């Protein structure tokens, strides 16, 4: 851990200049409590670096949570101790056939426990408007860096993993309340935070109370979305291997704000691309496609506000990856390991191993935050196939 400024602590050894500028902006935020913490996967985001952890006193900032509210990881340990490549291929093919990816949604509304409490939806402004769409989005993966993966665990078991969030619901909520935050901060002459995309909602205002309701609903939607995806994958596993059982499920967010006690008082901790790592918290830290992922246990390090990285973290943008990376080289990384995938050129380069930091270096940088329980090696990867051409 390195102290970049009086109130900026960084576990990131290669922080890019723009992310450093964003950290400097955040360090001067009028509501910041304690230190800003940058996880080892930190890189520039919108307003706040992804891989950042910041506590605000009596305030919430929608951009410090991000547009994919509740984005997170789910990992399932199966009873299987081995699986052959042909079976992995069939499972991957069925996932592509049955689970909507990218911008695709289900053709029909889906049943899910999240929709049983309709009064909760009716209390909200944005989620209520998006309810019809949300019913078709539950159990869909999304695009970008969202993925599903079949893995071999160092514990001797076959696992599968899902990275997904609240889909368009969270994006709509984030954008709606950021506009409200900008309006309030402009009214209060907080022009710098507006300029820096760090506008906030003061606790005690109607806007903050409404955001909390909608954010929590998005968190629950994202949690159930991952569970719905997991149920679909379990069905496919059982079709291919009738004896398959599912022993353990881990489901955890990495884009959210929560009221916690730090620095001797209650503060709103914003984790944007950061995972809770409290003592005994079991978390998931994925690598890039083609690299290992990890099941970890938090060490409860208060210096990081009980947080750790949410992944490997990008070292180059998607546009730069497409422009600069060698497609053949990136394909060979997957082929050498025998990883099953159906990615086209665009999808492969968008999320190429070379576009991400080295996951083992990221894990080494945070050994004071988490301990590794299980190493997961990829066998098959599922991602949305982007249609953009070179």
Secondary structure, DSSP 8 states (H G I E B T S, - for coil): -EEEETTEEE--SS--HHHHHHHHHHHT-TTEEEEEEEEEEEE--SSS-EEEEEEESSEE-HHHH-SSTT-EEEEEEES-S---HHHHHHHHHHHHHHS--TT---SS----GGGS-HHHHHT-SHHHHTHHHHHHHTT---STT-EEEEEEETTS-EEEEEEE--HHHHHHHHHHHHHHHHHHHHHTT-HHHHHTT---EETTSHHHHHHHHHHHHHHHHHHHHHHHHHHHHHHHHHHH-TT--EEEEEEEESEEEEEEEETTEEEEEEEESEEE--TT-EEEEB--TTS-EEEEEE---GGGTSEEESBS-BSS-HHHHHHHS-HHHHHHHHHHTT-B----HHHHHHT-GGGB--HHHHHHHTTTTEEEEEEEEEEEEE--------
